[in-house]
Amino acid sequence: MEAELAALVSSGATTVVALMASDAWTQVRDRVAAFFGRGETTAATAELQRSQDDLLAARAEGDEAAASGDIEAAWRSRLRSVLRADPAAADELRRLLDELAPALDGRTVVVHNSVSGGVQHGPVVQGQNFSDLTISSTSSTSSTGTAEDPE
């Protein structure tokens, strides 16, 4: 494998493992799985999850550096296989790494949501891992969407 692709493979593996240990992982995991899965993401998602579980377990035991190296080596091998099977995937990997760079830098990853179909007559909360969430209102709404008289 030529030097440029070897550097790309190394950068890709390092980026994937660094993201596994970050708060941004849940935001980027599906995109990474789509690249590795090449159309079938279930197995890739499971493999990525196992790697993250191993990395987090090693971190808890104080052995993150060694585990990180092993996990990176495994993903370097996987990336080499993907690029050998599909040389055009190199451009896709470059684009993916550019897309993931903000997550590594601790910058916010932009997420665009759109809601369509129907009317919501109350709060809509999107996110992950909510705990002790309480939403209270001083007035209620009727099915027409107007505030009811409290009397």
N, C-alpha and C positions, 0 to 999 in steps of 0.2 A: 504494500500500500504506500503510495507516495507520501512525502513529508506533510504536505498540506492537509491531506485527508487524515493522516495520523494525528495531526494537531487538532483537527476538527473532532475526531473521535474522542480524544483525551478531554478536550474542552466540554464536549457533550456529556460525558460520564461524570466529570467533576461538577458540572452544573446540576445534573439530575440529582446526584447525591447531596449536594449542598441544599437544594430545594427540599429534599425529603426531611431535612432536619430543621426546616424553617416553618414559620406560620403561614407562608404563602403556598405550601404544598397542596392544600385542599383546593386552592383556586386553580392550580396549574396541572394537577395530576391527570385529569381527563385528557388534556391536550397532549401530554407526554405519552400517555397510554395509546392515544390515537396514532402517534408517530410509530411507536414500537409495534403496535398491533397490526399495522398495515391493512386496516379494514375490519379486523376482528379484535376488539379491545378487551374482551372479557379475560382472556389469559394474561394479556399484558398488564391489565389493572391488578390482577391477583399477584403477579410476580413483583410488580412495583410495591404493592402493599406488604408483601413478605420482606422485601428489602428494607422498607421503612421500619417495619416492626423490629427487624434485626438491628438496625441502626439505633433506634430509640432504646432498645433493651441494652445495647452496648453502652450507650450514653449513661443510662441509669446505673450501670455497673462500673462506670469510670473508664471504659475501654473503647471510647468512641473513635479515637484516631486509628487504631488497628482495624476495627470493623469497617470504618469508612474506606480505608484503602482496599480491603477485600471486596467490598460492595462496588466501589468504583471499577476495580479490575473486571468484575463480572459484567458490568454495564458497558465497559469499553469493548469487551468481547462481543456482546450483543449488538452494539452499534456497528462494529466491523462486519458482522454477519449481515445486518440490514443493508449496509452500503455495498457490500459485495453482490448481494442478491439484486439490488436496485440502485445502480450508480446515480440515477437522477434524485435519489433520496438525499444526497449531499446538500443540494440546494434547499430542500425542505428542512433539513436539520439546521442549516445556517439561519433560515428564517425563524425557525422555532427558537433557537438560542437568542436571536435578537428580540423576539417577543417576550422571552422569559427574563431578559436582563434586568428590567425594572424590579422584578420580584426579588432578585438576588441583591440588588442595591438597597433594599428596604423601602423602595418607593411603592406607592400604591399601584396595584394592578387595576386598571380600569375595567369595570364590568358594566355592560349595558343591559338593562332589563326593560321589557315592554309588557304591559298588561293589556289584554284586549278581551272583549266579550264579557259583558255583564257590568254591573255597577256594584261597587263596594260601599256599604253604608256603615263603615267603621274602619278602624285602623288596619293597615296591612303591614306586616312586619316580615322582612326578608333578612336572612342571615344564617348563622350557624351557631350551635351550642349556646342557646339561650338558657339562662337559669334565673329563677325567681323573677320572672317577667310579670308585671302587673300593669294592666291598662284599665284606667277607670274613666268614667265620663259622668258629667253632671246632668246631661240631658240624653234622652233616647231619640231614636228616629223611627218614623213610621215607614210603612212600605213605599210611601211616596217620596221619601227622602227629606221630609220637613220635620222640624223639631216639634215634639208634642208639648202641649201646655201642661206644666207640672201640677196643675190643680186637679 
